[in-house]
């Protein structure tokens, strides 16, 4: 896969957290491992954060990296939690994804390299972006304010 955007201005992704497959298997549930480490996708409308509207911060389920805030979440009707922007640009890495006979943009956690979902250009203003993220890839921390 080709890196198309990395906020850290690197041509290759350099994760802060590097673990073996065996270590990840011990730390993650089987479902989390399948999505975060093997680039799987949960079925639409089954994830816990699809219709979730609490105020707070969405974190990487593998490493705790703060990825998205609730005030940038919207209901895209696609069956996965969707955000129109990230918490800050250094939180994710975007890569070209040529799997399944398509060209898409994969969203990865910048800290651990975990697969989060995909980015599309059909979101709302002001970015017109839709970060379509697997619920299983996320954790959530309630806060009084999103940021």
Phi and psi in radians as a Rosetta constraint file:
Dihedral C 1 N 2 CA 2 C 2 CIRCULARHARMONIC -1.714 0.35
Dihedral N 2 CA 2 C 2 N 3 CIRCULARHARMONIC 2.277 0.35
Dihedral C 2 N 3 CA 3 C 3 CIRCULARHARMONIC -1.285 0.35
Dihedral N 3 CA 3 C 3 N 4 CIRCULARHARMONIC 2.225 0.35
Dihedral C 3 N 4 CA 4 C 4 CIRCULARHARMONIC -1.885 0.35
Dihedral N 4 CA 4 C 4 N 5 CIRCULARHARMONIC -0.299 0.35
Dihedral C 4 N 5 CA 5 C 5 CIRCULARHARMONIC -2.814 0.35
Dihedral N 5 CA 5 C 5 N 6 CIRCULARHARMONIC 2.227 0.35
Dihedral C 5 N 6 CA 6 C 6 CIRCULARHARMONIC -2.448 0.35
Dihedral N 6 CA 6 C 6 N 7 CIRCULARHARMONIC 2.080 0.35
Dihedral C 6 N 7 CA 7 C 7 CIRCULARHARMONIC -1.080 0.35
Dihedral N 7 CA 7 C 7 N 8 CIRCULARHARMONIC -0.313 0.35
Dihedral C 7 N 8 CA 8 C 8 CIRCULARHARMONIC -1.535 0.35
Dihedral N 8 CA 8 C 8 N 9 CIRCULARHARMONIC 0.147 0.35
Dihedral C 8 N 9 CA 9 C 9 CIRCULARHARMONIC 0.945 0.35
Dihedral N 9 CA 9 C 9 N 10 CIRCULARHARMONIC 0.894 0.35
Dihedral C 9 N 10 CA 10 C 10 CIRCULARHARMONIC -2.145 0.35
Dihedral N 10 CA 10 C 10 N 11 CIRCULARHARMONIC 2.528 0.35
Dihedral C 10 N 11 CA 11 C 11 CIRCULARHARMONIC -1.358 0.35
Dihedral N 11 CA 11 C 11 N 12 CIRCULARHARMONIC -0.341 0.35
Dihedral C 11 N 12 CA 12 C 12 CIRCULARHARMONIC -2.275 0.35
Dihedral N 12 CA 12 C 12 N 13 CIRCULARHARMONIC 2.632 0.35
Dihedral C 12 N 13 CA 13 C 13 CIRCULARHARMONIC -1.312 0.35
Dihedral N 13 CA 13 C 13 N 14 CIRCULARHARMONIC 2.250 0.35
Dihedral C 13 N 14 CA 14 C 14 CIRCULARHARMONIC -2.098 0.35
Dihedral N 14 CA 14 C 14 N 15 CIRCULARHARMONIC 1.789 0.35
Dihedral C 14 N 15 CA 15 C 15 CIRCULARHARMONIC -1.342 0.35
Dihedral N 15 CA 15 C 15 N 16 CIRCULARHARMONIC 2.468 0.35
Dihedral C 15 N 16 CA 16 C 16 CIRCULARHARMONIC -1.267 0.35
Dihedral N 16 CA 16 C 16 N 17 CIRCULARHARMONIC -0.559 0.35
Dihedral C 16 N 17 CA 17 C 17 CIRCULARHARMONIC -1.938 0.35
Dihedral N 17 CA 17 C 17 N 18 CIRCULARHARMONIC 2.051 0.35
Dihedral C 17 N 18 CA 18 C 18 CIRCULARHARMONIC -2.144 0.35
Dihedral N 18 CA 18 C 18 N 19 CIRCULARHARMONIC 2.135 0.35
Dihedral C 18 N 19 CA 19 C 19 CIRCULARHARMONIC -2.369 0.35
Dihedral N 19 CA 19 C 19 N 20 CIRCULARHARMONIC 2.749 0.35
Dihedral C 19 N 20 CA 20 C 20 CIRCULARHARMONIC -1.318 0.35
Dihedral N 20 CA 20 C 20 N 21 CIRCULARHARMONIC 2.839 0.35
Dihedral C 20 N 21 CA 21 C 21 CIRCULARHARMONIC -0.980 0.35
Dihedral N 21 CA 21 C 21 N 22 CIRCULARHARMONIC -0.689 0.35
Dihedral C 21 N 22 CA 22 C 22 CIRCULARHARMONIC -1.114 0.35
Dihedral N 22 CA 22 C 22 N 23 CIRCULARHARMONIC -0.708 0.35
Dihedral C 22 N 23 CA 23 C 23 CIRCULARHARMONIC -1.112 0.35
Dihedral N 23 CA 23 C 23 N 24 CIRCULARHARMONIC -0.779 0.35
Dihedral C 23 N 24 CA 24 C 24 CIRCULARHARMONIC -1.097 0.35
Dihedral N 24 CA 24 C 24 N 25 CIRCULARHARMONIC -0.702 0.35
Dihedral C 24 N 25 CA 25 C 25 CIRCULARHARMONIC -1.070 0.35
Dihedral N 25 CA 25 C 25 N 26 CIRCULARHARMONIC -0.610 0.35
Dihedral C 25 N 26 CA 26 C 26 CIRCULARHARMONIC -1.274 0.35
Dihedral N 26 CA 26 C 26 N 27 CIRCULARHARMONIC -0.582 0.35
Dihedral C 26 N 27 CA 27 C 27 CIRCULARHARMONIC -1.535 0.35
Dihedral N 27 CA 27 C 27 N 28 CIRCULARHARMONIC -0.496 0.35
Dihedral C 27 N 28 CA 28 C 28 CIRCULARHARMONIC -1.851 0.35
Dihedral N 28 CA 28 C 28 N 29 CIRCULARHARMONIC 2.685 0.35
Dihedral C 28 N 29 CA 29 C 29 CIRCULARHARMONIC -1.188 0.35
Dihedral N 29 CA 29 C 29 N 30 CIRCULARHARMONIC 2.879 0.35
Dihedral C 29 N 30 CA 30 C 30 CIRCULARHARMONIC -1.022 0.35
Dihedral N 30 CA 30 C 30 N 31 CIRCULARHARMONIC -0.691 0.35
Dihedral C 30 N 31 CA 31 C 31 CIRCULARHARMONIC -1.195 0.35
Dihedral N 31 CA 31 C 31 N 32 CIRCULARHARMONIC -0.749 0.35
Dihedral C 31 N 32 CA 32 C 32 CIRCULARHARMONIC -1.103 0.35
Dihedral N 32 CA 32 C 32 N 33 CIRCULARHARMONIC -0.742 0.35
Dihedral C 32 N 33 CA 33 C 33 CIRCULARHARMONIC -1.069 0.35
Dihedral N 33 CA 33 C 33 N 34 CIRCULARHARMONIC -0.764 0.35
Dihedral C 33 N 34 CA 34 C 34 CIRCULARHARMONIC -1.058 0.35
Dihedral N 34 CA 34 C 34 N 35 CIRCULARHARMONIC -0.643 0.35
Dihedral C 34 N 35 CA 35 C 35 CIRCULARHARMONIC -1.520 0.35
Dihedral N 35 CA 35 C 35 N 36 CIRCULARHARMONIC -0.948 0.35
Dihedral C 35 N 36 CA 36 C 36 CIRCULARHARMONIC -1.181 0.35
Dihedral N 36 CA 36 C 36 N 37 CIRCULARHARMONIC -0.660 0.35
Dihedral C 36 N 37 CA 37 C 37 CIRCULARHARMONIC -1.825 0.35
Dihedral N 37 CA 37 C 37 N 38 CIRCULARHARMONIC -0.475 0.35
Dihedral C 37 N 38 CA 38 C 38 CIRCULARHARMONIC -1.926 0.35
Dihedral N 38 CA 38 C 38 N 39 CIRCULARHARMONIC 0.136 0.35
Dihedral C 38 N 39 CA 39 C 39 CIRCULARHARMONIC 1.112 0.35
Dihedral N 39 CA 39 C 39 N 40 CIRCULARHARMONIC 0.602 0.35
Dihedral C 39 N 40 CA 40 C 40 CIRCULARHARMONIC -1.347 0.35
Dihedral N 40 CA 40 C 40 N 41 CIRCULARHARMONIC 3.113 0.35
Dihedral C 40 N 41 CA 41 C 41 CIRCULARHARMONIC -2.372 0.35
Dihedral N 41 CA 41 C 41 N 42 CIRCULARHARMONIC 2.290 0.35
Dihedral C 41 N 42 CA 42 C 42 CIRCULARHARMONIC -1.291 0.35
Dihedral N 42 CA 42 C 42 N 43 CIRCULARHARMONIC 2.715 0.35
Dihedral C 42 N 43 CA 43 C 43 CIRCULARHARMONIC -1.135 0.35
Dihedral N 43 CA 43 C 43 N 44 CIRCULARHARMONIC 2.493 0.35
Dihedral C 43 N 44 CA 44 C 44 CIRCULARHARMONIC -1.087 0.35
Dihedral N 44 CA 44 C 44 N 45 CIRCULARHARMONIC 2.626 0.35
Dihedral C 44 N 45 CA 45 C 45 CIRCULARHARMONIC 1.132 0.35
Dihedral N 45 CA 45 C 45 N 46 CIRCULARHARMONIC 0.302 0.35
Dihedral C 45 N 46 CA 46 C 46 CIRCULARHARMONIC -1.959 0.35
Dihedral N 46 CA 46 C 46 N 47 CIRCULARHARMONIC -0.273 0.35
Dihedral C 46 N 47 CA 47 C 47 CIRCULARHARMONIC -1.370 0.35
Dihedral N 47 CA 47 C 47 N 48 CIRCULARHARMONIC 2.615 0.35
Dihedral C 47 N 48 CA 48 C 48 CIRCULARHARMONIC -1.191 0.35
Dihedral N 48 CA 48 C 48 N 49 CIRCULARHARMONIC -0.396 0.35
Dihedral C 48 N 49 CA 49 C 49 CIRCULARHARMONIC -1.791 0.35
Dihedral N 49 CA 49 C 49 N 50 CIRCULARHARMONIC 0.079 0.35
Dihedral C 49 N 50 CA 50 C 50 CIRCULARHARMONIC -1.067 0.35
Dihedral N 50 CA 50 C 50 N 51 CIRCULARHARMONIC -0.905 0.35
Dihedral C 50 N 51 CA 51 C 51 CIRCULARHARMONIC -1.905 0.35
Dihedral N 51 CA 51 C 51 N 52 CIRCULARHARMONIC 0.616 0.35
Dihedral C 51 N 52 CA 52 C 52 CIRCULARHARMONIC -1.726 0.35
Dihedral N 52 CA 52 C 52 N 53 CIRCULARHARMONIC 2.254 0.35
Dihedral C 52 N 53 CA 53 C 53 CIRCULARHARMONIC -2.233 0.35
Dihedral N 53 CA 53 C 53 N 54 CIRCULARHARMONIC 0.431 0.35
Dihedral C 53 N 54 CA 54 C 54 CIRCULARHARMONIC -1.297 0.35
Dihedral N 54 CA 54 C 54 N 55 CIRCULARHARMONIC 2.769 0.35
Dihedral C 54 N 55 CA 55 C 55 CIRCULARHARMONIC -1.584 0.35
Dihedral N 55 CA 55 C 55 N 56 CIRCULARHARMONIC 2.258 0.35
Dihedral C 55 N 56 CA 56 C 56 CIRCULARHARMONIC 2.836 0.35
Dihedral N 56 CA 56 C 56 N 57 CIRCULARHARMONIC -2.707 0.35
Dihedral C 56 N 57 CA 57 C 57 CIRCULARHARMONIC -2.135 0.35
Dihedral N 57 CA 57 C 57 N 58 CIRCULARHARMONIC 2.357 0.35
Dihedral C 57 N 58 CA 58 C 58 CIRCULARHARMONIC -1.657 0.35
Dihedral N 58 CA 58 C 58 N 59 CIRCULARHARMONIC 2.263 0.35
Dihedral C 58 N 59 CA 59 C 59 CIRCULARHARMONIC -2.072 0.35
Dihedral N 59 CA 59 C 59 N 60 CIRCULARHARMONIC 2.783 0.35
Dihedral C 59 N 60 CA 60 C 60 CIRCULARHARMONIC -1.134 0.35
Dihedral N 60 CA 60 C 60 N 61 CIRCULARHARMONIC 2.253 0.35
Dihedral C 60 N 61 CA 61 C 61 CIRCULARHARMONIC -1.189 0.35
Dihedral N 61 CA 61 C 61 N 62 CIRCULARHARMONIC -0.363 0.35
Dihedral C 61 N 62 CA 62 C 62 CIRCULARHARMONIC -1.513 0.35
Dihedral N 62 CA 62 C 62 N 63 CIRCULARHARMONIC -0.654 0.35
Dihedral C 62 N 63 CA 63 C 63 CIRCULARHARMONIC -2.278 0.35
Dihedral N 63 CA 63 C 63 N 64 CIRCULARHARMONIC -0.135 0.35
Dihedral C 63 N 64 CA 64 C 64 CIRCULARHARMONIC 1.488 0.35
Dihedral N 64 CA 64 C 64 N 65 CIRCULARHARMONIC 0.051 0.35
Dihedral C 64 N 65 CA 65 C 65 CIRCULARHARMONIC -1.018 0.35
Dihedral N 65 CA 65 C 65 N 66 CIRCULARHARMONIC 2.244 0.35
Dihedral C 65 N 66 CA 66 C 66 CIRCULARHARMONIC -1.341 0.35
Dihedral N 66 CA 66 C 66 N 67 CIRCULARHARMONIC 1.971 0.35
Dihedral C 66 N 67 CA 67 C 67 CIRCULARHARMONIC -1.790 0.35
Dihedral N 67 CA 67 C 67 N 68 CIRCULARHARMONIC -0.839 0.35
Dihedral C 67 N 68 CA 68 C 68 CIRCULARHARMONIC -2.386 0.35
Dihedral N 68 CA 68 C 68 N 69 CIRCULARHARMONIC 2.687 0.35
Dihedral C 68 N 69 CA 69 C 69 CIRCULARHARMONIC -2.030 0.35
Dihedral N 69 CA 69 C 69 N 70 CIRCULARHARMONIC 2.650 0.35
Dihedral C 69 N 70 CA 70 C 70 CIRCULARHARMONIC -1.094 0.35
Dihedral N 70 CA 70 C 70 N 71 CIRCULARHARMONIC -0.500 0.35
Dihedral C 70 N 71 CA 71 C 71 CIRCULARHARMONIC -1.316 0.35
Dihedral N 71 CA 71 C 71 N 72 CIRCULARHARMONIC -0.053 0.35
Dihedral C 71 N 72 CA 72 C 72 CIRCULARHARMONIC -1.939 0.35
Dihedral N 72 CA 72 C 72 N 73 CIRCULARHARMONIC 0.225 0.35
Dihedral C 72 N 73 CA 73 C 73 CIRCULARHARMONIC -1.660 0.35
Dihedral N 73 CA 73 C 73 N 74 CIRCULARHARMONIC 2.534 0.35
Dihedral C 73 N 74 CA 74 C 74 CIRCULARHARMONIC -2.554 0.35
Dihedral N 74 CA 74 C 74 N 75 CIRCULARHARMONIC 2.808 0.35
Dihedral C 74 N 75 CA 75 C 75 CIRCULARHARMONIC -1.584 0.35
Dihedral N 75 CA 75 C 75 N 76 CIRCULARHARMONIC 1.806 0.35
Dihedral C 75 N 76 CA 76 C 76 CIRCULARHARMONIC -1.497 0.35
Dihedral N 76 CA 76 C 76 N 77 CIRCULARHARMONIC -0.204 0.35
Dihedral C 76 N 77 CA 77 C 77 CIRCULARHARMONIC 1.285 0.35
Dihedral N 77 CA 77 C 77 N 78 CIRCULARHARMONIC 0.243 0.35
Dihedral C 77 N 78 CA 78 C 78 CIRCULARHARMONIC -1.636 0.35
Dihedral N 78 CA 78 C 78 N 79 CIRCULARHARMONIC -0.218 0.35
Dihedral C 78 N 79 CA 79 C 79 CIRCULARHARMONIC 1.738 0.35
Dihedral N 79 CA 79 C 79 N 80 CIRCULARHARMONIC -0.002 0.35
Dihedral C 79 N 80 CA 80 C 80 CIRCULARHARMONIC -2.268 0.35
Dihedral N 80 CA 80 C 80 N 81 CIRCULARHARMONIC 2.660 0.35
Dihedral C 80 N 81 CA 81 C 81 CIRCULARHARMONIC -1.039 0.35
Dihedral N 81 CA 81 C 81 N 82 CIRCULARHARMONIC 2.377 0.35
Dihedral C 81 N 82 CA 82 C 82 CIRCULARHARMONIC -2.239 0.35
Dihedral N 82 CA 82 C 82 N 83 CIRCULARHARMONIC 2.471 0.35
Dihedral C 82 N 83 CA 83 C 83 CIRCULARHARMONIC -2.292 0.35
Dihedral N 83 CA 83 C 83 N 84 CIRCULARHARMONIC 2.535 0.35
Dihedral C 83 N 84 CA 84 C 84 CIRCULARHARMONIC -1.595 0.35
Dihedral N 84 CA 84 C 84 N 85 CIRCULARHARMONIC -0.080 0.35
Dihedral C 84 N 85 CA 85 C 85 CIRCULARHARMONIC -2.884 0.35
Dihedral N 85 CA 85 C 85 N 86 CIRCULARHARMONIC 2.864 0.35
Dihedral C 85 N 86 CA 86 C 86 CIRCULARHARMONIC -1.562 0.35
Dihedral N 86 CA 86 C 86 N 87 CIRCULARHARMONIC 2.899 0.35
Dihedral C 86 N 87 CA 87 C 87 CIRCULARHARMONIC -1.047 0.35
Dihedral N 87 CA 87 C 87 N 88 CIRCULARHARMONIC -0.818 0.35
Dihedral C 87 N 88 CA 88 C 88 CIRCULARHARMONIC -2.688 0.35
Dihedral N 88 CA 88 C 88 N 89 CIRCULARHARMONIC 2.731 0.35
Dihedral C 88 N 89 CA 89 C 89 CIRCULARHARMONIC -1.144 0.35
Dihedral N 89 CA 89 C 89 N 90 CIRCULARHARMONIC -0.311 0.35
Dihedral C 89 N 90 CA 90 C 90 CIRCULARHARMONIC -1.536 0.35
Dihedral N 90 CA 90 C 90 N 91 CIRCULARHARMONIC 0.084 0.35
Dihedral C 90 N 91 CA 91 C 91 CIRCULARHARMONIC -1.487 0.35
Dihedral N 91 CA 91 C 91 N 92 CIRCULARHARMONIC -0.423 0.35
Dihedral C 91 N 92 CA 92 C 92 CIRCULARHARMONIC -2.294 0.35
Dihedral N 92 CA 92 C 92 N 93 CIRCULARHARMONIC 2.814 0.35
Dihedral C 92 N 93 CA 93 C 93 CIRCULARHARMONIC -2.106 0.35
Dihedral N 93 CA 93 C 93 N 94 CIRCULARHARMONIC 2.413 0.35
Dihedral C 93 N 94 CA 94 C 94 CIRCULARHARMONIC -1.917 0.35
Dihedral N 94 CA 94 C 94 N 95 CIRCULARHARMONIC 2.353 0.35
Dihedral C 94 N 95 CA 95 C 95 CIRCULARHARMONIC -2.344 0.35
Dihedral N 95 CA 95 C 95 N 96 CIRCULARHARMONIC 2.566 0.35
Dihedral C 95 N 96 CA 96 C 96 CIRCULARHARMONIC -1.140 0.35
Dihedral N 96 CA 96 C 96 N 97 CIRCULARHARMONIC 2.364 0.35
Dihedral C 96 N 97 CA 97 C 97 CIRCULARHARMONIC -2.158 0.35
Dihedral N 97 CA 97 C 97 N 98 CIRCULARHARMONIC 1.998 0.35
Dihedral C 97 N 98 CA 98 C 98 CIRCULARHARMONIC -1.768 0.35
Dihedral N 98 CA 98 C 98 N 99 CIRCULARHARMONIC 0.252 0.35
Dihedral C 98 N 99 CA 99 C 99 CIRCULARHARMONIC -1.308 0.35
Dihedral N 99 CA 99 C 99 N 100 CIRCULARHARMONIC 2.840 0.35
Dihedral C 99 N 100 CA 100 C 100 CIRCULARHARMONIC 1.033 0.35
Dihedral N 100 CA 100 C 100 N 101 CIRCULARHARMONIC 0.457 0.35
Dihedral C 100 N 101 CA 101 C 101 CIRCULARHARMONIC 1.225 0.35
Dihedral N 101 CA 101 C 101 N 102 CIRCULARHARMONIC 0.342 0.35
Dihedral C 101 N 102 CA 102 C 102 CIRCULARHARMONIC -2.258 0.35
Dihedral N 102 CA 102 C 102 N 103 CIRCULARHARMONIC 2.888 0.35
Dihedral C 102 N 103 CA 103 C 103 CIRCULARHARMONIC -1.972 0.35
Dihedral N 103 CA 103 C 103 N 104 CIRCULARHARMONIC 2.026 0.35
Dihedral C 103 N 104 CA 104 C 104 CIRCULARHARMONIC -2.263 0.35
Dihedral N 104 CA 104 C 104 N 105 CIRCULARHARMONIC 3.073 0.35
Dihedral C 104 N 105 CA 105 C 105 CIRCULARHARMONIC -1.965 0.35
Dihedral N 105 CA 105 C 105 N 106 CIRCULARHARMONIC 2.003 0.35
Dihedral C 105 N 106 CA 106 C 106 CIRCULARHARMONIC -1.453 0.35
Dihedral N 106 CA 106 C 106 N 107 CIRCULARHARMONIC 2.491 0.35
Dihedral C 106 N 107 CA 107 C 107 CIRCULARHARMONIC -1.899 0.35
Dihedral N 107 CA 107 C 107 N 108 CIRCULARHARMONIC 2.148 0.35
Dihedral C 107 N 108 CA 108 C 108 CIRCULARHARMONIC -2.112 0.35
Dihedral N 108 CA 108 C 108 N 109 CIRCULARHARMONIC 2.596 0.35
Dihedral C 108 N 109 CA 109 C 109 CIRCULARHARMONIC -1.174 0.35
Dihedral N 109 CA 109 C 109 N 110 CIRCULARHARMONIC 2.246 0.35
Dihedral C 109 N 110 CA 110 C 110 CIRCULARHARMONIC -1.240 0.35
Dihedral N 110 CA 110 C 110 N 111 CIRCULARHARMONIC -0.344 0.35
Dihedral C 110 N 111 CA 111 C 111 CIRCULARHARMONIC -1.524 0.35
Dihedral N 111 CA 111 C 111 N 112 CIRCULARHARMONIC -0.741 0.35
Dihedral C 111 N 112 CA 112 C 112 CIRCULARHARMONIC -2.109 0.35
Dihedral N 112 CA 112 C 112 N 113 CIRCULARHARMONIC -0.120 0.35
Dihedral C 112 N 113 CA 113 C 113 CIRCULARHARMONIC 1.402 0.35
Dihedral N 113 CA 113 C 113 N 114 CIRCULARHARMONIC 0.157 0.35
Dihedral C 113 N 114 CA 114 C 114 CIRCULARHARMONIC -1.158 0.35
Dihedral N 114 CA 114 C 114 N 115 CIRCULARHARMONIC 2.443 0.35
Dihedral C 114 N 115 CA 115 C 115 CIRCULARHARMONIC -1.273 0.35
Dihedral N 115 CA 115 C 115 N 116 CIRCULARHARMONIC 2.191 0.35
Dihedral C 115 N 116 CA 116 C 116 CIRCULARHARMONIC -1.836 0.35
Dihedral N 116 CA 116 C 116 N 117 CIRCULARHARMONIC -0.693 0.35
Dihedral C 116 N 117 CA 117 C 117 CIRCULARHARMONIC 2.853 0.35
Dihedral N 117 CA 117 C 117 N 118 CIRCULARHARMONIC -2.498 0.35
Dihedral C 117 N 118 CA 118 C 118 CIRCULARHARMONIC -2.399 0.35
Dihedral N 118 CA 118 C 118 N 119 CIRCULARHARMONIC 2.771 0.35
Dihedral C 118 N 119 CA 119 C 119 CIRCULARHARMONIC -1.952 0.35
Dihedral N 119 CA 119 C 119 N 120 CIRCULARHARMONIC 2.322 0.35
Dihedral C 119 N 120 CA 120 C 120 CIRCULARHARMONIC -2.217 0.35
Dihedral N 120 CA 120 C 120 N 121 CIRCULARHARMONIC 2.786 0.35
Dihedral C 120 N 121 CA 121 C 121 CIRCULARHARMONIC -1.793 0.35
Dihedral N 121 CA 121 C 121 N 122 CIRCULARHARMONIC 0.592 0.35
Dihedral C 121 N 122 CA 122 C 122 CIRCULARHARMONIC -2.056 0.35
Dihedral N 122 CA 122 C 122 N 123 CIRCULARHARMONIC 0.480 0.35
Dihedral C 122 N 123 CA 123 C 123 CIRCULARHARMONIC -1.576 0.35
Dihedral N 123 CA 123 C 123 N 124 CIRCULARHARMONIC -3.118 0.35
Dihedral C 123 N 124 CA 124 C 124 CIRCULARHARMONIC -1.397 0.35
Dihedral N 124 CA 124 C 124 N 125 CIRCULARHARMONIC 2.907 0.35
Dihedral C 124 N 125 CA 125 C 125 CIRCULARHARMONIC -1.129 0.35
Dihedral N 125 CA 125 C 125 N 126 CIRCULARHARMONIC 2.651 0.35
Dihedral C 125 N 126 CA 126 C 126 CIRCULARHARMONIC -1.589 0.35
Dihedral N 126 CA 126 C 126 N 127 CIRCULARHARMONIC -0.162 0.35
Dihedral C 126 N 127 CA 127 C 127 CIRCULARHARMONIC -1.682 0.35
Dihedral N 127 CA 127 C 127 N 128 CIRCULARHARMONIC -0.424 0.35
Dihedral C 127 N 128 CA 128 C 128 CIRCULARHARMONIC 1.075 0.35
Dihedral N 128 CA 128 C 128 N 129 CIRCULARHARMONIC 0.413 0.35
Dihedral C 128 N 129 CA 129 C 129 CIRCULARHARMONIC -1.913 0.35
Dihedral N 129 CA 129 C 129 N 130 CIRCULARHARMONIC 2.670 0.35
Dihedral C 129 N 130 CA 130 C 130 CIRCULARHARMONIC -2.333 0.35
Dihedral N 130 CA 130 C 130 N 131 CIRCULARHARMONIC 1.834 0.35
Dihedral C 130 N 131 CA 131 C 131 CIRCULARHARMONIC -1.428 0.35
Dihedral N 131 CA 131 C 131 N 132 CIRCULARHARMONIC 1.856 0.35
Dihedral C 131 N 132 CA 132 C 132 CIRCULARHARMONIC -1.675 0.35
Dihedral N 132 CA 132 C 132 N 133 CIRCULARHARMONIC 1.872 0.35
Dihedral C 132 N 133 CA 133 C 133 CIRCULARHARMONIC -2.074 0.35
Dihedral N 133 CA 133 C 133 N 134 CIRCULARHARMONIC 2.398 0.35
Dihedral C 133 N 134 CA 134 C 134 CIRCULARHARMONIC -1.208 0.35
Dihedral N 134 CA 134 C 134 N 135 CIRCULARHARMONIC 2.239 0.35
Dihedral C 134 N 135 CA 135 C 135 CIRCULARHARMONIC -0.990 0.35
Dihedral N 135 CA 135 C 135 N 136 CIRCULARHARMONIC -0.677 0.35
Dihedral C 135 N 136 CA 136 C 136 CIRCULARHARMONIC -1.110 0.35
Dihedral N 136 CA 136 C 136 N 137 CIRCULARHARMONIC -0.350 0.35
Dihedral C 136 N 137 CA 137 C 137 CIRCULARHARMONIC -1.452 0.35
Dihedral N 137 CA 137 C 137 N 138 CIRCULARHARMONIC -0.105 0.35
Dihedral C 137 N 138 CA 138 C 138 CIRCULARHARMONIC -2.017 0.35
Dihedral N 138 CA 138 C 138 N 139 CIRCULARHARMONIC 2.669 0.35
Dihedral C 138 N 139 CA 139 C 139 CIRCULARHARMONIC -2.101 0.35
Dihedral N 139 CA 139 C 139 N 140 CIRCULARHARMONIC 2.969 0.35
Dihedral C 139 N 140 CA 140 C 140 CIRCULARHARMONIC -2.437 0.35
Dihedral N 140 CA 140 C 140 N 141 CIRCULARHARMONIC 2.414 0.35
Dihedral C 140 N 141 CA 141 C 141 CIRCULARHARMONIC -2.138 0.35
Dihedral N 141 CA 141 C 141 N 142 CIRCULARHARMONIC 2.053 0.35
Dihedral C 141 N 142 CA 142 C 142 CIRCULARHARMONIC -1.189 0.35
Dihedral N 142 CA 142 C 142 N 143 CIRCULARHARMONIC 2.463 0.35
Dihedral C 142 N 143 CA 143 C 143 CIRCULARHARMONIC -2.498 0.35
Dihedral N 143 CA 143 C 143 N 144 CIRCULARHARMONIC 2.779 0.35
Dihedral C 143 N 144 CA 144 C 144 CIRCULARHARMONIC -1.184 0.35
Dihedral N 144 CA 144 C 144 N 145 CIRCULARHARMONIC -0.596 0.35
Dihedral C 144 N 145 CA 145 C 145 CIRCULARHARMONIC -2.257 0.35
Dihedral N 145 CA 145 C 145 N 146 CIRCULARHARMONIC 2.631 0.35
Dihedral C 145 N 146 CA 146 C 146 CIRCULARHARMONIC -1.142 0.35
Dihedral N 146 CA 146 C 146 N 147 CIRCULARHARMONIC -0.597 0.35
